[in-house]
């Protein structure tokens, strides 16, 4: 299934880019070869017959600009410019910097021009009003194939980002795999696994309770819940490596791998620290108010992910034929979807309001402080306990730590091709404009569940890109405010799920899994449940 998704991301992104560029060219969106009337205020007397570079201010009336570009700016534009004349007032060159406060269309043109934030063009002086003021027309440089250029830049940037992420994991991987090796040799991981056996044997019946994979999965899930992302990833990659040791069919994901990935993509975390930090920076009066809503959303995602993984593993896709699988299991799939829709109908009809009233006694700030204390001391505590227990058990801690740390480099390098492939496809999909098309397509559906159109990009971006969704969240919060309904909703969406495609690329890439079976479907179902849970709980507690 991942092959189809990857191809879809690529073709939709490039197709959207080509289509958009063709439409823009046919409509001459950037007004190539068309003059824009302006006023030029020179900082010194102007002499058109002299070859010289003048400092000046370019004045554009907002009505003229809006009519020219079909935009809706609210104020006149004043931009410092440099004008170079060559003894002919009709052949002067103009260039200026375009900043974040300038009209969006000029920002787009500057980015597409190849000169970073510069725009250049030709200026024709119609009439000299005074020695320091003149009426003029400017004709900016021709702009074309904007989206295709964006796609090209995104592909190159995301490829570099993938390598940077992979290499950045080497140190963290070495540290935690070294610590894990000491704990494993001391028998501590086996003890932890036995304590949680009643739960894990039901989640992962194919994995022996005393197998090293079980301990790694437990440590990964614990680190995720505590918000220790730096520790969770190495534990997860080690878990995948151990699970692959039990895999009789190399290159194909096992049921245990799919369930483990579904839990990871649900992203259940006690404290969504990043979202809280963004809210606090934006001036929220209660930045930690999303702890409860995020917990609810991620809990829904986790339960849905586990149920989906356990259900889908009973209906395996043979020979990679998705069409045949749908035909053969259409009845079962229909029943499953009917049950899901029925549950959603009950929840959204108001039967779940009891949850909201029962959460009234919870003090978000107290919970935040308690969890922050645990999160702060967790990493030093894990190192001391694991290494200290190894020393007590007479394990050669230094040698075993180094032995485990050596694995970190190999795993980090091994995931580079998989991460490059996935992040480049996501970058092309987003830069090409396919994301915007998808938002418009889904708006009638999302409006039925009460999700504002402004929050849809966040819901769609979260499974694709962590940095992308973070940027979308920050932008929405800056526009609508952190304590608005939309601000709280996008913060909750960020804390209610994980970057599904990134997780699949990294974890499966570490063990060269090419056939991911139902793990992607289970992860996306978890994401959908997290979105629905977030919308439900935020609407119920904060209304809209």
HELIX and SHEET records of a PDB file:
HELIX    1   1 UNK A    2  UNK A   27  1                                  26    
HELIX    2   2 UNK A   62  UNK A   69  1                                   8    
HELIX    3   3 UNK A  104  UNK A  112  1                                   9    
HELIX    4   4 UNK A  146  UNK A  186  1                                  41    
HELIX    5   5 UNK A  188  UNK A  195  1                                   8    
HELIX    6   6 UNK A  197  UNK A  203  1                                   7    
HELIX    7   7 UNK A  212  UNK A  225  1                                  14    
HELIX    8   8 UNK A  229  UNK A  245  1                                  17    
HELIX    9   9 UNK A  255  UNK A  266  1                                  12    
HELIX   10  10 UNK A  273  UNK A  281  1                                   9    
HELIX   11  11 UNK A  287  UNK A  289  5                                   3    
HELIX   12  12 UNK A  290  UNK A  312  1                                  23    
HELIX   13  13 UNK A  318  UNK A  320  5                                   3    
HELIX   14  14 UNK A  322  UNK A  328  1                                   7    
HELIX   15  15 UNK A  330  UNK A  346  1                                  17    
HELIX   16  16 UNK A  347  UNK A  351  3                                   5    
HELIX   17  17 UNK A  353  UNK A  358  1                                   6    
HELIX   18  18 UNK A  364  UNK A  392  1                                  29    
HELIX   19  19 UNK A  397  UNK A  414  1                                  18    
HELIX   20  20 UNK A  416  UNK A  431  1                                  16    
HELIX   21  21 UNK A  434  UNK A  448  1                                  15    
HELIX   22  22 UNK A  453  UNK A  462  1                                  10    
HELIX   23  23 UNK A  466  UNK A  480  1                                  15    
HELIX   24  24 UNK A  485  UNK A  495  1                                  11    
HELIX   25  25 UNK A  500  UNK A  509  1                                  10    
HELIX   26  26 UNK A  519  UNK A  542  1                                  24    
SHEET    1   A 7 UNK A  36  UNK A  42  0                                        
SHEET    2   A 7 UNK A  51  UNK A  60 -1                                        
SHEET    3   A 7 UNK A  77  UNK A  86 -1                                        
SHEET    4   A 7 UNK A  92  UNK A  97 -1                                        
SHEET    5   A 7 UNK A 118  UNK A 130 -1                                        
SHEET    6   A 7 UNK A 133  UNK A 140 -1                                        
SHEET    7   A 7 UNK A  36  UNK A  42 -1                                        
END                                                                             
